[in-house]
Amino acid sequence: MFKAKHSDNSGIKIPQTNKHIKWTDRHIQIPKLGKVKWVYHRRIKGRVLSITIKRDVDHWYVSVLADQGKINQNTSFNENDCIGIDSGLKDFAITSDGEVFETPKFFRKKQKKLARIQRIHSRRKKQSKNRDKQRIKLAKLHRKIRFQRSDLHHKISYVITKHNKVVFVEDLNVRGMIKNHKLAKAIQDQGWSQFNNYMKYKLDWKGDLLYKINRWAPSTKTCSCCGSIKSMTLDQRVYVCSECGHVMDRDLNAAINIKTFGINEINRAGTVQIHACGATTNGGASSDVSSYVASENGEAGINSLVGGILSLASSGSPRIG
C-alpha cells in the first residue's frame, strides 16, 4: 500500500494465529515488535480473532476483534418497554416519554478557534516544520470535538438502552438533508448516525432491538391523539390539531408517533411479539428472528472491542401485539 510522507494515516491489521498475540494489564505482545506498553481500559472477552493498530494524530490505538459467541435475540417484549426517539436540531433527542436531551453544539462552540488555527496553518510554508506543528494542533482540536460528541452519544445511549428494550427511531436520509446548506453544519454537528449505532450495539449485547421506521412516515404531521394529518413548517414548534384541538410540543408529538408507527410496522411483519398493556400472550406463537438478526447485525456474535492505547511514538421486522 502506498504511504505518503506528509499524509500518512498509519494502520495495520494482524490476525491471531497460534495465540501469538498476548496481553496483560500493562503490556501487549505484538509480532515483530515484542512487548509494548499500553493502557488496558476495556476487558477483552471471547476468542480473539485479530487486532488492528491505528494512529490518531499523536496517539496509537489497538482495536481487538473477538468472537463472543451467539447472542440470543429476545422475541417477546412488552409495549411498556418500548420508546420512540425524535432527533432534532433545537434539541438533540426527544423521547416519547417526554425526556429531552439538549444539544451541546460542540463544533459551534469551537468554530472560532478552529478558524483561527486553520488560518495560521494555511499561511505556513508547505512541508515545513511549522506547518506540521500547526497541522497537529488543528487535528487535536478536531479530535477533541469528536471525543466530546462521542462521549455525549455514549452517555445518552446508555441511559436509553438501560431502561428500554425496544427503541424506535427514524430512518433519516442524512446525506439528502445536508444538501440544505443552511442546516448542513447543524445536522453534521449532531451526529445522529453515530448515536444510532451506539444504541444498536448496546441493545444487541442484551438481545434487544433497535428498529428504524419508514422514513416517509408522517411522524411530524400526524396528530398523536386523533391521527389526523396536517402540513407544518420548520418554524412551527407547537402542534395544534385542527380536528380534535390537541396541543403538544412538535418534537414530543413526533416521538410518540414514531413509537406508534414502529409498533404498527412490526405488527405487520410479525417476526417479534410486543405485548400491549402488560398482556402475556398475543394470540399466536412467536417466530424465529435469526434471519432478521443476520441481516441487521452481519455475523452473529462478532464484536469489535477497543483493547487499549499504545504508549508508542510521539506521545426487518419484529411484531408488537
C-alpha positions as a Markdown table, in Angstrom:
| # | Residue | x | y | z |
|---|---|---|---|---|
| 1 | Met | 0.0 | 0.0 | 0.0 |
| 2 | Phe | 1.3 | 3.5 | -0.9 |
| 3 | Lys | 2.3 | 5.6 | 2.1 |
| 4 | Ala | 2.6 | 9.4 | 1.7 |
| 5 | Lys | 5.4 | 11.0 | 3.7 |
| 6 | His | 3.4 | 14.0 | 4.8 |
| 7 | Ser | -0.1 | 12.5 | 5.0 |
| 8 | Asp | 0.4 | 9.0 | 6.4 |
| 9 | Asn | -2.6 | 7.6 | 8.2 |
| 10 | Ser | -0.8 | 4.6 | 9.7 |
| 11 | Gly | -2.6 | 1.4 | 10.5 |
| 12 | Ile | -2.1 | -2.4 | 10.3 |
| 13 | Lys | -4.3 | -5.4 | 10.9 |
| 14 | Ile | -2.7 | -8.5 | 12.5 |
| 15 | Pro | -4.7 | -11.8 | 12.6 |
| 16 | Gln | -4.5 | -14.0 | 15.7 |
| 17 | Thr | -2.6 | -17.3 | 14.7 |
| 18 | Asn | -1.4 | -19.8 | 17.2 |
| 19 | Lys | -2.2 | -17.3 | 20.0 |
| 20 | His | 0.9 | -15.3 | 19.3 |
| 21 | Ile | -1.0 | -12.1 | 20.5 |
| 22 | Lys | -0.9 | -11.9 | 24.3 |
| 23 | Trp | -1.6 | -9.2 | 26.7 |
| 24 | Thr | -1.5 | -8.2 | 30.4 |
| 25 | Asp | -2.8 | -5.1 | 32.2 |
| 26 | Arg | 0.4 | -3.2 | 31.3 |
| 27 | His | 1.8 | -4.8 | 28.0 |
| 28 | Ile | 0.6 | -6.4 | 24.8 |
| 29 | Gln | 2.7 | -8.9 | 22.8 |
| 30 | Ile | 2.8 | -7.8 | 19.1 |
| 31 | Pro | 4.6 | -9.9 | 16.5 |
| 32 | Lys | 7.8 | -8.3 | 15.3 |
| 33 | Leu | 7.5 | -5.6 | 17.9 |
| 34 | Gly | 7.5 | -7.7 | 21.1 |
| 35 | Lys | 6.1 | -6.3 | 24.3 |
| 36 | Val | 4.6 | -2.8 | 24.1 |
| 37 | Lys | 3.2 | -0.7 | 27.0 |
| 38 | Trp | -0.5 | 0.1 | 26.7 |
| 39 | Val | -3.5 | 1.4 | 28.7 |
| 40 | Tyr | -5.8 | -1.6 | 29.0 |
| 41 | His | -9.1 | 0.1 | 29.6 |
| 42 | Arg | -11.7 | -2.5 | 28.5 |
| 43 | Arg | -11.6 | -6.2 | 29.3 |
| 44 | Ile | -11.4 | -8.5 | 26.3 |
| 45 | Lys | -14.0 | -11.3 | 26.4 |
| 46 | Gly | -14.2 | -14.2 | 24.0 |
| 47 | Arg | -11.8 | -15.7 | 21.4 |
| 48 | Val | -9.5 | -13.1 | 19.8 |
| 49 | Leu | -9.7 | -13.1 | 16.0 |
| 50 | Ser | -7.4 | -10.1 | 15.1 |
| 51 | Ile | -6.1 | -6.8 | 16.3 |
| 52 | Thr | -5.9 | -3.5 | 14.4 |
| 53 | Ile | -3.3 | -0.9 | 15.3 |
| 54 | Lys | -4.1 | 2.6 | 14.2 |
| 55 | Arg | -2.7 | 6.1 | 14.8 |
| 56 | Asp | -4.9 | 9.1 | 15.6 |
| 57 | Val | -2.7 | 12.2 | 15.5 |
| 58 | Asp | -0.2 | 11.5 | 18.3 |
| 59 | His | -2.0 | 8.5 | 19.9 |
| 60 | Trp | -1.9 | 4.9 | 18.9 |
| 61 | Tyr | -4.9 | 2.6 | 19.5 |
| 62 | Val | -5.3 | -1.2 | 19.5 |
| 63 | Ser | -8.8 | -2.5 | 18.5 |
| 64 | Val | -9.3 | -6.1 | 19.3 |
| 65 | Leu | -11.9 | -8.2 | 17.3 |
| 66 | Ala | -13.2 | -11.0 | 19.4 |
| 67 | Asp | -15.8 | -13.8 | 18.9 |
| 68 | Gln | -18.1 | -13.6 | 22.0 |
| 69 | Gly | -20.4 | -16.4 | 20.8 |
| 70 | Lys | -24.0 | -16.3 | 19.8 |
| 71 | Ile | -26.3 | -13.7 | 21.4 |
| 72 | Asn | -29.9 | -14.9 | 21.9 |
| 73 | Gln | -32.3 | -12.4 | 20.4 |
| 74 | Asn | -35.4 | -11.7 | 22.5 |
| 75 | Thr | -38.6 | -12.4 | 20.7 |
| 76 | Ser | -41.1 | -11.1 | 23.2 |
| 77 | Phe | -41.4 | -7.6 | 24.5 |
| 78 | Asn | -43.9 | -5.5 | 26.5 |
| 79 | Glu | -45.2 | -2.3 | 25.0 |
| 80 | Asn | -44.1 | -0.5 | 28.2 |
| 81 | Asp | -40.5 | -1.5 | 27.3 |
| 82 | Cys | -40.7 | 0.4 | 24.0 |
| 83 | Ile | -39.7 | 4.0 | 23.4 |
| 84 | Gly | -39.7 | 6.3 | 20.4 |
| 85 | Ile | -37.0 | 8.9 | 19.8 |
| 86 | Asp | -37.3 | 12.0 | 17.6 |
| 87 | Ser | -33.9 | 13.5 | 16.6 |
| 88 | Gly | -33.9 | 17.3 | 16.2 |
| 89 | Leu | -31.8 | 20.4 | 15.8 |
| 90 | Lys | -33.3 | 22.5 | 18.5 |
| 91 | Asp | -32.8 | 19.6 | 21.0 |
| 92 | Phe | -30.6 | 16.6 | 20.3 |
| 93 | Ala | -33.3 | 14.0 | 21.1 |
| 94 | Ile | -36.8 | 13.9 | 22.5 |
| 95 | Thr | -38.3 | 10.6 | 23.7 |
| 96 | Ser | -41.9 | 9.6 | 23.7 |
| 97 | Asp | -41.8 | 9.6 | 27.5 |
| 98 | Gly | -41.2 | 13.3 | 27.4 |
| 99 | Glu | -37.5 | 13.3 | 28.2 |
| 100 | Val | -35.5 | 16.0 | 26.4 |
| 101 | Phe | -31.7 | 15.8 | 25.7 |
| 102 | Glu | -30.3 | 19.2 | 24.9 |
| 103 | Thr | -27.8 | 19.9 | 22.1 |
| 104 | Pro | -24.3 | 21.0 | 23.4 |
| 105 | Lys | -23.2 | 22.1 | 19.9 |
| 106 | Phe | -19.6 | 21.1 | 20.3 |
| 107 | Phe | -18.5 | 22.2 | 16.8 |
| 108 | Arg | -20.3 | 25.6 | 17.0 |
| 109 | Lys | -18.5 | 26.4 | 20.3 |
| 110 | Lys | -15.1 | 25.7 | 18.8 |
| 111 | Gln | -15.8 | 27.2 | 15.4 |
| 112 | Lys | -13.9 | 30.5 | 16.0 |
| 113 | Lys | -10.9 | 28.7 | 17.5 |
| 114 | Leu | -10.9 | 26.3 | 14.5 |
| 115 | Ala | -11.0 | 29.1 | 12.1 |
| 116 | Arg | -8.0 | 30.8 | 13.7 |
| 117 | Ile | -5.9 | 27.7 | 13.7 |
| 118 | Gln | -6.8 | 26.9 | 10.2 |
| 119 | Arg | -5.9 | 30.4 | 9.1 |
| 120 | Ile | -2.5 | 30.2 | 10.7 |
| 121 | His | -2.0 | 26.7 | 9.2 |
| 122 | Ser | -2.8 | 27.9 | 5.6 |
| 123 | Arg | -0.1 | 30.7 | 5.9 |
| 124 | Arg | 2.7 | 28.3 | 6.9 |
| 125 | Lys | 5.1 | 27.2 | 4.2 |
| 126 | Lys | 4.2 | 23.8 | 2.7 |
| 127 | Gln | 6.2 | 20.8 | 4.0 |
| 128 | Ser | 7.8 | 23.0 | 6.7 |
| 129 | Lys | 8.1 | 22.0 | 10.4 |
| 130 | Asn | 6.0 | 25.0 | 11.5 |
| 131 | Arg | 3.1 | 23.9 | 9.1 |
| 132 | Asp | 3.4 | 20.4 | 10.5 |
| 133 | Lys | 3.2 | 21.6 | 14.1 |
| 134 | Gln | 0.1 | 23.7 | 13.2 |
| 135 | Arg | -1.5 | 20.7 | 11.5 |
| 136 | Ile | -1.1 | 18.7 | 14.7 |
| 137 | Lys | -2.8 | 21.5 | 16.7 |
| 138 | Leu | -5.7 | 21.5 | 14.2 |
| 139 | Ala | -6.0 | 17.7 | 14.3 |
| 140 | Lys | -6.0 | 17.7 | 18.1 |
| 141 | Leu | -8.8 | 20.2 | 18.2 |
| 142 | His | -10.9 | 18.2 | 15.8 |
| 143 | Arg | -10.2 | 15.1 | 17.8 |
| 144 | Lys | -11.4 | 16.9 | 21.0 |
| 145 | Ile | -14.7 | 17.8 | 19.3 |
| 146 | Arg | -15.1 | 14.3 | 18.0 |
| 147 | Phe | -14.4 | 12.8 | 21.5 |
| 148 | Gln | -16.8 | 15.2 | 23.2 |
| 149 | Arg | -19.6 | 14.3 | 20.7 |
| 150 | Ser | -18.8 | 10.5 | 21.1 |
| 151 | Asp | -18.9 | 10.9 | 25.0 |
| 152 | Leu | -22.3 | 12.5 | 24.8 |
| 153 | His | -23.7 | 9.8 | 22.5 |
| 154 | His | -22.4 | 7.1 | 24.8 |
| 155 | Lys | -24.0 | 8.6 | 27.9 |
| 156 | Ile | -27.4 | 9.2 | 26.3 |
| 157 | Ser | -27.5 | 5.8 | 24.5 |
| 158 | Tyr | -26.6 | 4.1 | 27.8 |
| 159 | Val | -29.5 | 5.9 | 29.7 |
| 160 | Ile | -32.0 | 5.0 | 26.9 |
| 161 | Thr | -30.9 | 1.3 | 26.4 |
| 162 | Lys | -30.7 | 0.7 | 30.2 |
| 163 | His | -34.4 | 1.4 | 30.7 |
| 164 | Asn | -35.9 | 0.3 | 27.4 |
| 165 | Lys | -35.7 | -2.9 | 25.3 |
| 166 | Val | -37.1 | -1.7 | 22.0 |
| 167 | Val | -36.1 | 1.7 | 20.6 |
| 168 | Phe | -37.8 | 3.2 | 17.6 |
| 169 | Val | -36.0 | 5.9 | 15.5 |
| 170 | Glu | -36.5 | 7.5 | 12.1 |
| 171 | Asp | -34.6 | 6.2 | 9.1 |
| 172 | Leu | -33.2 | 9.6 | 8.3 |
| 173 | Asn | -31.7 | 10.4 | 4.9 |
| 174 | Val | -28.8 | 12.5 | 6.3 |
| 175 | Arg | -27.0 | 12.6 | 3.0 |
| 176 | Gly | -30.0 | 14.3 | 1.4 |
| 177 | Met | -30.7 | 16.6 | 4.4 |
| 178 | Ile | -27.2 | 18.1 | 4.4 |
| 179 | Lys | -27.8 | 19.3 | 0.8 |
| 180 | Asn | -29.7 | 22.1 | 2.6 |
| 181 | His | -26.7 | 24.4 | 3.1 |
| 182 | Lys | -28.5 | 26.5 | 5.8 |
| 183 | Leu | -28.8 | 23.4 | 8.0 |
| 184 | Ala | -25.9 | 21.2 | 6.9 |
| 185 | Lys | -23.5 | 22.3 | 9.6 |
| 186 | Ala | -26.0 | 21.9 | 12.4 |
| 187 | Ile | -27.1 | 18.5 | 11.1 |
| 188 | Gln | -23.5 | 17.2 | 10.9 |
| 189 | Asp | -22.7 | 18.5 | 14.4 |
| 190 | Gln | -25.5 | 16.3 | 15.9 |
| 191 | Gly | -24.0 | 13.0 | 14.7 |
| 192 | Trp | -27.3 | 11.1 | 14.5 |
| 193 | Ser | -25.9 | 8.1 | 12.7 |
| 194 | Gln | -23.2 | 7.5 | 15.3 |
| 195 | Phe | -25.8 | 7.9 | 18.1 |
| 196 | Asn | -28.0 | 5.2 | 16.5 |
| 197 | Asn | -25.0 | 2.9 | 16.0 |
| 198 | Tyr | -24.1 | 3.2 | 19.7 |
| 199 | Met | -27.7 | 2.4 | 20.7 |
| 200 | Lys | -27.8 | -0.5 | 18.3 |
| 201 | Tyr | -24.7 | -2.4 | 19.6 |
| 202 | Lys | -25.8 | -1.7 | 23.3 |
| 203 | Leu | -29.2 | -3.3 | 22.5 |
| 204 | Asp | -27.6 | -6.1 | 20.5 |
| 205 | Trp | -25.5 | -7.1 | 23.5 |
| 206 | Lys | -28.7 | -7.7 | 25.5 |
| 207 | Gly | -30.6 | -9.3 | 22.7 |
| 208 | Asp | -32.9 | -6.3 | 22.4 |
| 209 | Leu | -34.0 | -4.3 | 19.3 |
| 210 | Leu | -33.4 | -1.0 | 17.5 |
| 211 | Tyr | -36.0 | -0.5 | 14.8 |
| 212 | Lys | -35.9 | 2.2 | 12.1 |
| 213 | Ile | -39.4 | 3.2 | 10.9 |
| 214 | Asn | -40.2 | 4.1 | 7.3 |
| 215 | Arg | -38.5 | 7.4 | 6.5 |
| 216 | Trp | -41.7 | 8.5 | 4.7 |
| 217 | Ala | -43.9 | 8.0 | 7.7 |
| 218 | Pro | -45.5 | 11.5 | 8.6 |
| 219 | Ser | -44.4 | 11.5 | 12.2 |
| 220 | Thr | -44.3 | 15.3 | 12.5 |
| 221 | Lys | -47.5 | 16.0 | 10.5 |
| 222 | Thr | -49.7 | 13.4 | 12.3 |
| 223 | Cys | -51.7 | 14.2 | 15.5 |
| 224 | Ser | -50.7 | 11.7 | 18.1 |
| 225 | Cys | -54.2 | 11.9 | 19.6 |
| 226 | Cys | -56.6 | 11.5 | 16.7 |
| 227 | Gly | -54.4 | 10.6 | 13.8 |
| 228 | Ser | -55.3 | 13.5 | 11.5 |
| 229 | Ile | -52.6 | 14.9 | 9.3 |
| 230 | Lys | -51.7 | 18.5 | 8.5 |
| 231 | Ser | -48.7 | 20.3 | 7.0 |
| 232 | Met | -46.2 | 22.1 | 9.2 |
| 233 | Thr | -43.3 | 24.4 | 8.6 |
| 234 | Leu | -40.0 | 24.3 | 10.5 |
| 235 | Asp | -40.7 | 27.4 | 12.5 |
| 236 | Gln | -43.9 | 25.9 | 14.0 |
| 237 | Arg | -42.7 | 24.4 | 17.3 |
| 238 | Val | -46.1 | 23.5 | 18.7 |
| 239 | Tyr | -48.6 | 21.1 | 17.1 |
| 240 | Val | -52.2 | 22.3 | 17.3 |
| 241 | Cys | -54.6 | 19.8 | 15.8 |
| 242 | Ser | -57.5 | 21.4 | 13.8 |
| 243 | Glu | -59.6 | 18.3 | 14.2 |
| 244 | Cys | -59.5 | 17.4 | 18.0 |
| 245 | Gly | -57.9 | 20.6 | 19.4 |
| 246 | His | -54.9 | 18.6 | 20.8 |
| 247 | Val | -51.9 | 20.9 | 21.6 |
| 248 | Met | -48.5 | 19.4 | 22.1 |
| 249 | Asp | -44.8 | 20.2 | 21.6 |
| 250 | Arg | -43.9 | 19.4 | 18.0 |
| 251 | Asp | -41.0 | 17.1 | 18.8 |
| 252 | Leu | -42.8 | 15.2 | 21.6 |
| 253 | Asn | -45.7 | 14.7 | 19.2 |
| 254 | Ala | -43.3 | 13.3 | 16.6 |
| 255 | Ala | -41.6 | 11.0 | 19.2 |
| 256 | Ile | -45.0 | 9.5 | 20.2 |
| 257 | Asn | -45.9 | 8.9 | 16.6 |
| 258 | Ile | -42.5 | 7.3 | 15.9 |
| 259 | Lys | -43.3 | 4.7 | 18.6 |
| 260 | Thr | -46.8 | 4.1 | 17.3 |
| 261 | Phe | -45.7 | 3.8 | 13.7 |
| 262 | Gly | -42.9 | 1.4 | 14.7 |
| 263 | Ile | -45.3 | -0.8 | 16.6 |
| 264 | Asn | -47.7 | -0.9 | 13.7 |
| 265 | Glu | -44.9 | -1.8 | 11.2 |
| 266 | Ile | -43.6 | -4.6 | 13.4 |
| 267 | Asn | -47.2 | -5.9 | 13.8 |
| 268 | Arg | -47.5 | -6.2 | 10.1 |
| 269 | Ala | -44.1 | -8.0 | 9.7 |
| 270 | Gly | -44.8 | -10.5 | 12.6 |
| 271 | Thr | -41.2 | -11.6 | 13.4 |
| 272 | Val | -41.2 | -10.5 | 17.1 |
| 273 | Gln | -44.0 | -10.0 | 19.6 |
| 274 | Ile | -44.7 | -6.9 | 21.7 |
| 275 | His | -47.5 | -7.4 | 24.2 |
| 276 | Ala | -49.8 | -4.5 | 24.8 |
| 277 | Cys | -50.9 | -3.3 | 28.2 |
| 278 | Gly | -48.9 | -6.0 | 30.1 |
| 279 | Ala | -50.5 | -8.9 | 28.3 |
| 280 | Thr | -48.7 | -12.2 | 28.4 |
| 281 | Thr | -49.9 | -13.6 | 25.0 |
| 282 | Asn | -50.5 | -12.1 | 21.6 |
| 283 | Gly | -52.8 | -14.9 | 20.4 |
| 284 | Gly | -50.1 | -16.6 | 18.4 |
| 285 | Ala | -46.7 | -18.4 | 18.6 |
| 286 | Ser | -43.6 | -16.2 | 18.5 |
| 287 | Ser | -41.4 | -16.5 | 15.4 |
| 288 | Asp | -37.7 | -17.1 | 15.0 |
| 289 | Val | -35.8 | -13.9 | 14.3 |
| 290 | Ser | -32.5 | -15.4 | 13.3 |
| 291 | Ser | -32.9 | -14.2 | 9.7 |
| 292 | Tyr | -33.6 | -10.7 | 10.9 |
| 293 | Val | -30.6 | -10.7 | 13.2 |
| 294 | Ala | -28.3 | -11.9 | 10.5 |
| 295 | Ser | -29.5 | -9.2 | 8.1 |
| 296 | Glu | -29.2 | -6.4 | 10.6 |
| 297 | Asn | -26.1 | -7.4 | 12.5 |
| 298 | Gly | -24.0 | -9.2 | 10.0 |
| 299 | Glu | -22.1 | -12.1 | 11.5 |
| 300 | Ala | -23.8 | -13.0 | 14.8 |
| 301 | Gly | -21.7 | -12.8 | 17.9 |
| 302 | Ile | -18.8 | -10.9 | 16.4 |
| 303 | Asn | -18.0 | -7.6 | 18.2 |
| 304 | Ser | -15.1 | -5.2 | 17.8 |
| 305 | Leu | -13.7 | -4.0 | 21.1 |
| 306 | Val | -11.2 | -1.3 | 21.8 |
| 307 | Gly | -8.4 | -3.2 | 23.7 |
| 308 | Gly | -6.1 | -0.4 | 24.7 |
| 309 | Ile | -3.9 | 2.6 | 23.8 |
| 310 | Leu | -0.3 | 2.0 | 23.0 |
| 311 | Ser | 2.4 | 4.1 | 24.6 |
| 312 | Leu | 4.3 | 4.5 | 21.3 |
| 313 | Ala | 5.9 | 7.0 | 19.0 |
| 314 | Ser | 5.3 | 10.7 | 19.6 |
| 315 | Ser | 3.4 | 10.7 | 22.7 |
| 316 | Gly | -36.6 | -6.3 | 9.1 |
| 317 | Ser | -39.1 | -6.7 | 11.3 |
| 318 | Pro | -40.5 | -7.8 | 14.6 |
| 319 | Arg | -44.1 | -8.0 | 15.9 |
| 320 | Ile | -45.9 | -6.0 | 18.6 |
| 321 | Gly | -49.4 | -7.1 | 19.7 |
